[in-house]
Every structure is written in structure tokens, then in C-alpha cells.
Amino acid sequence: MDGFVRVPVREQDAKVRATNFQEVCLGYNKEEAESEAQRCLNCKNPKCVQGCPVSIDIPAFIQQVKEGDVEGAYQTISKSSALPAVCGRVCPQESQCEGQCVRGIKGDAVSIGKLERYVADTARELGIKPEGAKEKKGKKVAIIGSGPSGLTCAGDLAKMGYDVTIFEALHEAGGVLVYGIPEFRLPKDAVVKKEIENVKSLGVKLETDVVIGKSVTIDELMEKEGFEAVFIGSGAGLPRFMNIPGEQAMGVFSANEFLTRSNLMKAFDENSRTPIMRPKKCVVVGGGNVAMDAARTALRLGAEVHVVYRRGEEELPARKEEVGHAKEEGIIFDLLTNPVEIHADENGWVTGITCIRMELGEPDESGRRSPVEVPGSEFDIECDAVIMSLGTSPNPLISSTTDGLEVNRRKCIVAQEENGQTSKAGVFAGGDAVTGAATVILAMGAGKAAAKGIDEYLSQK
């Protein structure tokens, strides 16, 4: 194959996958992975590593794939990442490691994400586990939240020899990996649960159904239960709404609720104890990865789905791969469009939504051109469900029950970027609890930085 073109990855046919919750991307087999690995130039100054938030030694693991050494490749990745099978599936590689790949200048970047997934999946099939600590330090660290930042911080600290316990509020571990990302992108039993088992194999303990701030406070963990440091990786699960007329109608969901009920509670199953509404025509408001997940889930529940986004296609914040998959599956994109009112019948159920056309004006603070309403351009979309996917913010429960913990005006915990240290001695934080909703890999990078910060802090005690 031409070295300028990546080895294509096999996928479910769009018409078939739109009717099921099975994984869309089928990944590389051994022959495909080794062929794609041959495209890596093994650069002396590997910019791909600089583009990776957890600094995986990408040229090294790809070289090991070339040589057929999957176990070596897995251990190379595991030195930096606790969740390789997850990252290989959901990381925005195109804007990170692959975005820095020299191959991408005159052709396709090396398919680093798909190679990482191949290594992690093959290692799982072979029963290969990450290498743990050789010596124990005898110091206890508490991790709040079992999402990507918490799992990463826990895994890194366990490898350093710390006695680590994760406290999870829900009945199942995994955080956003379990409740937020659909099965067709990230299988729960085959991938997420196995990754969590790998973290536990390092000696990490996990306690579910523990709501920090209710069951026990951070101060009690440190003062009464002997934890010498705490990492807060509780995510951002509080949804935002538009505050437009009619938003209280029945049939209006936050994407967070819709996805949690489908992914965690299996509400898409007709035999579920808490079945979710199966809309006939659904409008999803927003343009990020979560909006794509909600739209594609609603489609699989049998709905005609419209994605309404106030900017154009170039400004869509979702990954291009996710947008492409959504289009292939038949989702309709109403771009440069913004909702202004939701309508309901006499019983309070959604019947439609009024939108207004937008045009792009001057760039805003983020550098994106600001959308401006076009007067007199209102139009209606009939629908029986509206899903709001406008981002999330942290739940204030933890910060409000912890003495001396500083938060900003968005209720995000204030922490130092380089090591996660908060305003409270011994308490560190990272991921969405600090930044607001962001990507899995950025949360992992924050968990990694905090683990290093905690190690430095405890080494001085």
C-alpha cells in the first residue's frame, strides 16, 4: 500500500449499525496493524509524543508492533496510560498525536489511535496485565470519582507504591466512560470493565455508592480515616440549559440524563425497569461529541434526528469522525440555526420547536466567529423530544462540604495546572471538576499530573 495512505479500518455498514448498539469501528487485525505500523518514520524528534496529553512513547510502541511484540508495546503504553483501549477509541487523535505526525504533512498521518486500540485489545485477549509497583510506600491516598482522571491518578499512584482507594458515587465504576459514551463507541463489558480490572490489578481498591459530601466528607477522610492526600476527579455532571420558553415541557432532556439512562441503566432495552422514551422525531441542540452521542443514540431508538447548531459545519466542536458517522447513519444537520421556543400540547408534551436562522459575525473570545440572528427567519420543526447538549458544570456538593477549597465563578475547583494542587493542603483535583466538560484524554492528563504532584507532596511529609 502507498506509504502516504493509511490502512483503512473496518466498520459496520452504516445502515446496519444505525439499528443496533454494537461497536461501529471493528479495529485492525494483526496484518493490518503491522502494515500500518510500517508507515511510522520513527522520527528522531517525535512531535506525536508532544501532542499526547499523557506523553506515551509512541514511536517505541509502534516499533514493537512492527516487530510483532504486542506485550512489549502494551507495557510501553501502560507506563503512561491506564486506559489504552479507551483512548484508542475515543481520543481526538486528529488534533493531538496524529495532528503532529510528520506523515500528515504530505498524506495521511499514521493511525496512532487505531494502533493503540489494537495493542490494548490484543493484550486483553492474551491476558496481559500492566506491571505494578515493586515496593509499597505505606501511605494512603483517596481518589474521588472513577472516571478517566480518577482511574489514571489511581493507576499511576499504585505503580509508585501508594495504598490507593477510589470512591465512586454511582453503583458502577467508570464515570463518563460508563454513563456518557454509548456502547456503539465504547463497549462497557468488553472494554471499560476490563480496563478498570487492570487498574485494580495494580492493588487499587474501589468502593461504589459512596457520595463524597454526603456519605463522608473530604475532611473526614483525611482527619479520621488516615488518608494523607486526596484527588478530586468527580467530573462535571450538572447539565446546562438555554432558559428558553417551553424548556420545562415533558420530552425535554439534558443529554446527560438521556445518555446516562441509556448507557448506565440500559433504558434502550424494552425490558428495562426504567425504559426511556422512544421519540419519533427528535431535535438535539448542540454540536459537540456529546450531542453526536445523544443524536446517534436517539436514532438507534427509532427516531428521525435533527442536530440543531448555531454555527456552521467548520465550527462544529465534535470530532470529524463522529460527525461523519452521524451523517452516514442518516442524522440531519440544521446548521446556523438556534432554538428560541419549545412548544407543548395541552398535556405538557413537546410538539415542536421554533428556531431562527443565524449568520456568522466577528470572532468571539475563543476565536470562533460569533453567530448573529437573522431577523424574521424563524421556522418550526415538529418533534416529540428535545435533547439539550450545551455542556455541563461540576456539582457543587464536594466543594460546598470541604473547608478551604477554592472554586471559581463557574463552580469549578481551582487547581494548579502543573500538579493539581488546590487551595487546601493535601487535596488535589483535575479533569472536568477543574476545567468543566472536556475530553477523556485531557482528564487523564490532569490525573497523571496530579499523581506526580501527590507523590512530590507526600515525599516531603
N, C-alpha and C positions, 0 to 999 in steps of 0.2 A: 504493500500500500504506500502511496505517496506520503513522504515524511511531513508534508505540510498539512495533511488532513488527518484528524483524529479518527481512531477506530470507533465506528458508531456503536451506540449502546442499544440493546434490545428493549422494547417496551410493549406493553399490552396495546392492542389495537384500540383506537380512541372510541369507537362505537361500542366495543365490548366493555371497556373499563368504565365507561360512563354509567354502567348498570350495576357495578359491583364495588366493593370496598377493598379489593385485593391490590397489592402494590403495583403501581403503574410501571416503574422502571425495574427491569429484570437484572440489570447489572452485567458485568463482564464474567466470562468463564476464563479458565486458565490460559487458553490460547490467545484470547482477545486481550487479556490483561498484559501478558508478556509482550505481545505485539505493540500495544500502546506504550508500554514502558520503554521500548526501544527508541521511541521518539524523543525521550529526555536527553538533552545535550550535556547533562552533568556539569553545569556551569561552575566555574571557579568562584564566582560571586553570585550565589543563588538568590536572586531577588524574590523568588517564590517564598522562601523562608521568612523574609522580611514582611511579606504580605500576609503571613499566617498569624492570627492573634495569639496562638499558643506555641508558636515557633517550632513546629515539627521539622525534623531534619528530612526534608522532602527528597532531595537528591539521593540520600543514603537509602531510604526505604524503597524508592523506585529502582535503584541499582539492585537491591536484594530481590525485588520482583523479577527483574530481568534474569537473574540467576536462578530463579525458581525457589528462593529461600523465603517462604511465606512466614515461618516462625520468626526469623530474624527481622523481617520487615515489620511484623506485628510488634515485636519488642521495641524496635526503633520508634515506631509511632507512639507506643504506650508510655515511653519516657516523658512525652509531652502532652498526650491526650488521654483522658479517661474514657472517652466516648467515641472511638473511631468509626464504629458502624453507624452511629447517629450523624456525625459530622460528614461522612461520606455521602449521606443522603440529603441533608437539609442546609448545609453551609452555603452561603453565596460565594462559591469559589471564583466565579467570574469577576467579582470585584475585589478579591483578596489574592490568594496564591496564584490562581490561574491568570488573574488580571496582570500579574507581574511577570509571567512566563515569557522568556525571550522568543520561544516558538510562536507566540501570539502576534509578533510584530509583522511577520510575512505569511501567516497561516493560522491554523488552529493552535491554541495553547494546549499543552499536554493535559489530558483529562485526569488531573490530580485527584479530584474528589471521587471519581469512579474507581480509581486505583486504590484509594484508601478504603473504600467500601469493599472492594474485592478482597483485600488483605484481611480486614476485620471479619467479614463473613466466612472466609475460608478458615481463619483461625478458630472461629466459633465452632465450625463443623468438625475441626480436628481436636477440639477440647483444649486449645492453648490458652493459658491464663497470663495476665500481666505479672511481672516479678515484684514481690513485696519487699518490705524492709528487712535488713539483716539484723538490726539491733533495735530494741524498744527504748523510748526515752522516758516512759513512765509519767507523762503529762497528758491531762485530759483536755480535749477541745470539743466544743459543741458546734454543730452546724445546723442552722435553721433553714429548712427547705431542702428538698431532694431533687430540685431541678438541675439544669446544666451547670450553674455556678456552684451550687452546693455539692454536687457529686464530684466536680473537678477539684474543688478545695479539699474535700474529704479524701479523695484518692491520693492527691499529692502529699497531704499531711501524713496519711497512713504509710506511704512509701518512705517518708522521713522518720517513721518510728513512733508517731504520736498515737495515743489512745483516742479514737475519734467516734463520736456518736452523732448521727443525723436525726433530727426531729422533724417529722412531716405532719402537716395539719390534716391532710386527707387520708383516706383509708388505703390508698395505693401510692407507692413511691414513683417519682419521675417528673413531677411538676408539669411544666408546659409540654414536655415530651409525651406525657400521657394524656393530659386533658385538652391540650391545644392543637396538636398536629394530628391530622387524620390518619387513619390506618393505611390509606392508599399511598401515603407519602412515607410513613414511618410505622411499620408493623410493631405492635406492642409486645406480643408474646415472643416472637422470633428475634426481635432486635432490642427493644428498650429494656425488657425484663432481664435479658441476658447480659446487657451492659451493666445494669445495676448489680447483678450477681457477681460480675467481675470486680466491681468496686468493693463489694462485701468480702470477696475472697482475699482482699488485702488486709482484712481484720476490722473493717468499718462496721459498726453496729447501727441498726436502723430501727427507730421507733415511730410508728404511724399513729394517727389520731391524737396527736399532741399539738394543741393550738397555743403557740407561744404568745403570752399576753393574757391567756385565759387559763389553760391547764397549769402553766408555770411561767414565770417571768424570767427575763434575762438576768436580772439582779439575783433572783433565787438560784438560777443555775450556777452562778459564779460564787455566791456567798454561802449557799447551803449544800450544793451538790458537787463542789470541788472542781468545776471546770475553770481552767486558768485562762482560757481565751474562747471567744465566741465569734463565729462568722455568720452574718445575716445574708442569706441568699433566698429571700422569701418571694422574690418576683414582683410582678405588678399585675394584680388580678382585678382591679377595680375599673369597670368599663366607663368610657365617656360617651355622652350623648350630645345631640345637636341642640336640644331645647327648642324644637320647633313645634307648632301646634299639632296635636294628634299623636304625639310620641308615646302617650300613655295607653294607646289602644291595644287591645289584645291581638297578638300576632306580630307585635314588635319585639324583637330580641336584640340583646347585645350579642356580638359574635362570640364573646367569651362564654355566655350561657349556652348558646346554640352548639358550640363545639364541645364544651365540657359534657353536656348531656349526651351528645352523640358518641364522643370518643371514650369518656371515662365510664359513663353509665350505660353505654351500648343502647341508647334510646332509638337508634335506627332499626333495631331488631323489633319486629312486631310483637314478639313475646316478652319484651322488656316490661319490667314492673313500672317503669316511668317513661312510656313511649312519647316521642317528640312529635309535634305537629308535622304532617307531610304536606307542605304547601303545593298548590297547583302552579302558582306563578309568584316568584319571589324576587324582591329587589334587595341587593346587597349594596350598602353605601360605604365606599372606601376603596382604596386601590393598593393596599399593602399585601404582604403574604398571608396575613390572617383573613383578609377579605377574599383572597383566592381560595383559601381553605374552606371558608364558610360557603362560598358560591358553589364550589365543586361538591361539597357535602350535600347541599340542598338539591343539586342536580341529581345526585345519586338517590335521593329520596323521591324523585319523580317530578321535580318542578322544572318549569321553564324559568331560567335565571337571567336577570339583568344586573350587571355591575354598573353602578352609577358613581362617577368620579368627576370631581370638579375641574381637574386639569386634563391635559392631553395624554396620548399614549407614551410619549417620550418621558413624561414626568411620573408615570406610574412607579411607585416605590417597590412594587413586588418584583421578584426575580423574573427575568425574561423567560426562563424555562417554565415557571409556574403560569405565567400569562399565556405562553404558547400552548401549554397543556389544556388550560381552560378554554381557549378558543377552539382547539381541536375537538374538545368534548361538546361544543355547541353552546357555550355561555355567550351571551350577548353583552357587548360593552357599550354603554351610553356615556361617552366621554364629554368633557367640557359641559357637564350637567351637574346641577346641585339641587337637592330636595329643599322645598320650602314649607310643605304641609303634608301631613298624613291624614287620610280620610277613613272613617269607620261607619258601619251600619248602625241601626238602632240598638243592636245588641252589644255594640262596642268592638266588633271585629273589623280588622283592616279590610278596606275595599280598594284602596288605591293611594297613589302618592303624586302630589303636584311638584314638578321640577321646573327649574329655569335654566336657560342656556347661559353658558359662560364664555368669556374670551380671555386670553392671557394678556395681562398688562406688564408692569415693570417687575423685576425680580424682587423677592422678599428677602428677609434676613438669611434664609438658608441658601439663597442664590437661585431658587426656583422662581419663575415668573408667576406673579400673583393673579389668581382668577378674579375676573370682574363680571358682574351680572350684565346680561344684555336685556335692557328694558323691553317689556311686552312680549318676551319669548316663552312665557310659561306654557307648559303642556302637562297632561296627565298620563300616568302609567297605571293601568289596572293591575292589582295584585292582592293576594290574601296574606302575605307575610313580608315584613321588612326587617333586615338584619343590619344593625349598625356596627360598622367596623372602623372606629375612629381612634383607636389606640386605647391604652389603659394606663392607670397610675397605681402606685403602691397602696395597699390597705394600711391605714394609719394605726392599726391596733398595736403593732410592735413598738413603734416609735412613741406612742402615747403612754405605754406602760413601762418604759425604760428611762430611768433617771439619767439626765446628762447627755442624751442622744440628740444631736442637732439635725434638723430637717430643713429643706428649703421651701419656697412658696408652693412648689408642686407636690409637697409632702414626700419627696424623695429623701432618703437618708444621705447626709453629706459625708463623703469618704474621700480619702486621698487616692488619686488615680494609680499612683505607682505601687501602693501596698495595701489599699483598702482600709487603712486606719480611720476610725470615726473619731468624734469628739470625746468618746468615752474610752478610757484606758482598757485595753484588752479586748475591745469589741471592734470587729472588722466587718465590712459589708461590701457587696459587689453585685453586679448583674442588674436586672431590671429594677430592683429595690433602690438602686442608686441612680440609674440613668433614665428610668422609665422604660417602656417597652422597646426592646431592641432584638438582636439576633441571638441564636443559641451560641454561636462561636464567640461573640463578644462577651456574653455572660461567662463562658468558660474561661476566656482570657482574664476576666476580672477575678474569678475564683482562683486561678493559678497565681495571679499577682498577690492575692490575699494570703494564700498558703505560704508563700515566701515571706510576706510581711509578718505573719503569725510566728513562723519559725524564728525570724530575727528577734521578734519581741520576746518570745519565751526563752531564747538562748541567753538573753540579758538578765532574766529573772533569777 
